[in-house]
Amino acid sequence: MPPIYINTERIDPKKRIFIADAAGGASAEVEALMKKTVIDALVKNATFTTNKIKDAKGYTLEMELQKVDVDKAGNTACQMSTTIRRYPGGHTASVGGISKAKLGPPADKEAILECVKAMVKESVEKSQPVMLKDWPNW
C-alpha cells in the first residue's frame, strides 16, 4: 500500500490551508511555520507522506490560528483549530479539536511562533489515528 498523502499545497487560490491572520504582521511567517511543522512531523513516518505522488489520495489538515492573547504579565496564549479533509475532494473526515499553548514572557513574535509550532505538532499527532481510522472508508 502506498503511503497516505498529506496535502500541504494550496490548490484553490481562494482557499488557504494554513491561516494565521490572528498573528497580525507575523501571519505569513506563522503560516510558513505551520506548513513546515506538518512536513517535519511526518517526514520519518512511513505511513504518511507529504511528497507529491501520482494519483495521490489522503488528507489535508486545515489549520487556523484563531486567537493570540497576551496577559499583563507578558504570557502569550494561542488557540488553533484543525479540520481534517479528504484529499482530493475536500470532504470533511473529522473536525479536529482546539489546540492551546501558553508561553511565559516575553510576548513577541518568537513566542507566537513557539506556541504555533507546539500546537501544530500536537494536532498532527492527534490527527494520525483519526486518518488511519477513516482510511479504510476512503
C-alpha positions as CSV (number, residue, x, y, z in Angstrom):
1,M,0.0,0.0,0.0
2,P,1.4,3.4,-0.9
3,P,1.7,5.9,1.9
4,I,-1.2,8.2,2.8
5,Y,-0.7,11.6,1.2
6,I,-0.9,14.7,3.4
7,N,-1.5,17.7,1.2
8,T,0.3,20.9,2.2
9,E,-0.1,22.8,-1.1
10,R,-2.8,25.3,-1.8
11,I,-4.9,24.1,-4.7
12,D,-7.7,26.7,-4.7
13,P,-6.1,30.2,-4.8
14,K,-9.1,31.5,-2.8
15,K,-8.7,28.9,0.0
16,R,-5.7,28.7,2.3
17,I,-4.7,25.5,4.2
18,F,-2.8,27.4,6.9
19,I,-4.4,30.6,8.3
20,A,-2.7,32.8,10.8
21,D,-4.4,36.1,10.4
22,A,-4.7,36.3,14.2
23,A,-0.8,36.7,14.3
24,G,-1.1,40.2,12.6
25,G,2.1,41.3,10.9
26,A,3.7,37.9,11.6
27,S,0.9,35.9,9.8
28,A,2.9,35.0,6.7
29,E,5.8,33.7,8.8
30,V,3.4,31.8,11.1
31,E,1.7,30.2,8.1
32,A,5.0,29.1,6.6
33,L,6.0,27.6,10.0
34,M,2.7,25.7,10.2
35,K,3.4,24.1,6.8
36,K,7.0,23.3,7.7
37,T,6.0,21.8,11.0
38,V,3.4,19.5,9.4
39,I,6.1,18.3,6.9
40,D,8.7,17.9,9.6
41,A,6.3,15.9,11.9
42,L,5.6,13.4,9.1
43,V,9.0,13.1,7.4
44,K,10.1,10.0,9.3
45,N,6.7,8.3,9.4
46,A,6.4,5.7,6.6
47,T,2.6,5.6,6.8
48,F,2.3,9.2,5.6
49,T,4.0,11.3,3.0
50,T,3.9,15.0,2.1
51,N,5.8,14.3,-1.1
52,K,3.5,14.6,-4.2
53,I,2.8,11.1,-5.6
54,K,0.9,10.0,-8.7
55,D,-2.9,9.8,-8.1
56,A,-2.3,11.0,-4.5
57,K,-5.1,10.1,-2.1
58,G,-5.1,11.2,1.5
59,Y,-5.9,14.2,3.6
60,T,-5.4,17.9,4.1
61,L,-5.0,19.2,7.6
62,E,-6.5,22.7,7.6
63,M,-5.2,24.7,10.5
64,E,-6.3,28.2,11.7
65,L,-4.7,30.2,14.4
66,Q,-7.8,31.6,15.9
67,K,-6.6,33.6,18.8
68,V,-3.4,35.2,20.3
69,D,-3.7,36.7,23.8
70,V,-1.0,38.4,25.8
71,D,-1.8,38.9,29.5
72,K,-0.5,41.7,31.7
73,A,2.5,39.6,32.8
74,G,3.6,39.1,29.2
75,N,2.4,35.5,28.9
76,T,1.4,34.5,25.4
77,A,-1.5,32.1,24.8
78,C,-2.6,30.8,21.4
79,Q,-5.6,28.8,20.2
80,M,-5.8,26.9,16.9
81,S,-8.4,24.7,15.2
82,T,-7.7,21.8,12.8
83,T,-10.1,20.3,10.3
84,I,-9.2,17.0,8.5
85,R,-10.4,16.9,4.9
86,R,-10.1,14.1,2.5
87,Y,-7.8,14.8,-0.5
88,P,-8.7,15.1,-3.2
89,G,-12.3,16.2,-2.9
90,G,-12.3,18.1,0.3
91,H,-15.0,16.2,2.2
92,T,-14.6,16.6,5.9
93,A,-13.3,13.4,7.5
94,S,-13.1,15.0,11.0
95,V,-13.4,18.3,12.7
96,G,-10.3,18.3,14.9
97,G,-10.4,19.9,18.3
98,I,-9.0,23.1,19.5
99,S,-5.3,23.2,20.4
100,K,-4.0,25.6,23.0
101,A,-0.5,26.6,24.1
102,K,0.9,29.1,26.6
103,L,4.3,30.6,27.0
104,G,5.8,32.9,29.5
105,P,7.3,36.3,28.7
106,P,8.3,38.0,26.6
107,A,5.3,38.4,24.4
108,D,6.8,38.7,21.0
109,K,6.7,37.1,17.5
110,E,9.0,34.3,18.7
111,A,6.5,33.4,21.5
112,I,3.7,33.2,18.9
113,L,5.9,31.0,16.6
114,E,6.8,28.7,19.5
115,C,3.1,28.4,20.6
116,V,2.0,27.6,17.0
117,K,4.8,25.0,16.5
118,A,3.7,23.2,19.7
119,M,0.1,23.2,18.6
120,V,0.8,22.0,15.1
121,K,2.9,19.1,16.4
122,E,0.1,18.1,18.8
123,S,-2.5,18.4,16.1
124,V,-0.6,16.2,13.7
125,E,-0.1,13.6,16.4
126,K,-3.8,13.6,17.3
127,S,-4.9,13.6,13.6
128,Q,-3.0,10.5,12.6
129,P,-5.2,8.0,14.4
130,V,-8.3,9.8,13.0
131,M,-7.0,9.5,9.5
132,L,-5.9,5.9,9.9
133,K,-9.4,5.0,11.2
134,D,-11.1,6.8,8.3
135,W,-8.6,5.5,5.7
136,P,-10.4,2.1,5.0
137,N,-13.7,4.1,4.3
138,W,-11.9,6.4,1.9
